Amino acid sequence: VGASEAGMTYPAQLQRMLGEHYIVTNLGACAAAMQQHADTPYWKRLQWQAAQKIRADIVVVMLGTNDARPPNWHAVTGPSQYEADCKAMVGALSGSGKSPAIHFVVPPPFYGHSRPQDHRIAAVNYAVKSVVNELLPALVPRIAKDLALA
């Protein structure tokens, strides 16, 4: 469950690492965000519907980079909204009758988009970097610990 990155996807790499004893299903959605009020929430994607039906033994959730971009992340309410929606997602995934081991993963570092000389892009880069590289690495593990996740 998560956003989709170009190139060699995380699920493809995970499948290669785990081998033939596991089946990794990629339910990533391009530009998806954890927060339900975001401009592209994962919650409204077909992949979310599939994630709830798949009855997986293990679920890896990596969402947050797209939450960090304006207008999705609000300095005051962003962390609490992200946390509330993480908890809601765990509840939905656990409420399917099967209790998968759920792992929340910190998104990879954000290094910025090209053309940083454009002041609009530079401002977005700064905002996203501060959330993805500074706030989420502390917030995601705390949420996982609070939820007693695997």
N, C-alpha and C positions, 0 to 999 in steps of 0.2 A: 504494500500500500504506500503510495507516495507520488511525488512528481517524477516525470520522466526526463532523463538527461540524454543528450545526443551521444552517438557513438556506442561504445561497448557498455551496455546497461549494467547497472548493479545486479539485477536479477540474473542476467546471463553469466556474470562473473561468479555469483553465488552458486549457481547450478554447477559450473565447472569445478568449484572448490568442494562442493558437497558430494558430487559424483552421482552415480546411477541409483543410489538407495533413496534419494529424495527427488521429488518433482517440484521444481520452483515455478510458480506462476507469476508472471509480471502483470500486476494490476496498477501500475503507475499511470498517471494521467498528466499530460503536459500542462505546465503552468498551474497545477492544482495547489490549493492552500488548505491548511487544517481548519482555519477559522470559518465557521458557517456563514458569517456575514461578509466574507471576502468577495472580491470581484469574480474569482473562479474557484469556488469551494469544491473540494473533493467530494463532499457530501452530495452534490448534485450530478455527479458523473456516473456513467454506466459502470465504471470500474468499482465504485463503492457498492452498488447493488450486487455485483458479482462477489465482492469481498465478503459480504454478509451471507451469501449463499454457499460459498465454496467449502465450508466446513474443514478448514485447514487445521493441521496439528500445531503449526508454528506460523505466526504472523509477524512480519517485520514492517514497522511503520517509520517512514522517514519523510516527514513534512515539516516545512518551516521556512525554506528559502523564499517561496512565493508569498508567504504570510508577511515577510519582512519588507516587501516593497510597498511604497506608497500607492494607493491610499489604504492598503489593508492594515498596516501596523500603526496603531496609535500609541504614542509614548506612554500615556497614562493607563489605558485599558488593554493594550496589546498583550502583555504577559498574562494577565488574569483571564482574558478571553481565550487565548491560546490554550492555557491550562484547562479551562472549563470544557473546551471542545475536545481536547485530548481525553479527558475523563469520560465525556459522552461517547467518544469513539470506542474506547475500551469497553464501556458498558454495552454498546451495541454489538461489538464483536463477541463478547462473552455471553450475551443473552440468547445466542442462537441454539442453545441446547448442548453445544460442544464448547469446552473451555480450552481454547488454544493457548499455547505459551505465546505471550505477546511481548515483543521487544520494540521499544522506541529507540531510534537511532538519531544521533545528532547529525544534521545535514553537513555535507562537506564544506570546507571554507569557501567563502565567496571572495574572489579576487577582483571583481569589477567587470563591467562591459567595456567594449572597445570605444574609441572616440572620447576618452575622458576630457579632452579639451572642450567639449560641449558642456557648458555649465549646468544644463538640466540633467544630463547623464551623470556628471560628477556628483551632483546633489543626491541623486538616487543611489549611486554607488556607495556614497558615504552612509546613507541611511540603512541600506541593506547590509553593508559590511558590519556596522555596529551591532545589528540584531543577530545576524548569522554567526559572526565570528566572536562576539563577546557575550551576548545575552543567552542565546540558545545552548551553547556548551555547558552552561550552569543550570539553565531551566529544565532542559529535557531530562537529564539524569535525576533531578529532584522530583519531577513529576512521576517518572518511572518508579522511584523509590517510594513515593507517597502511595502509589497504586499497587505496590508490592509486585511489580512485574518481573518476569524472568530476567 
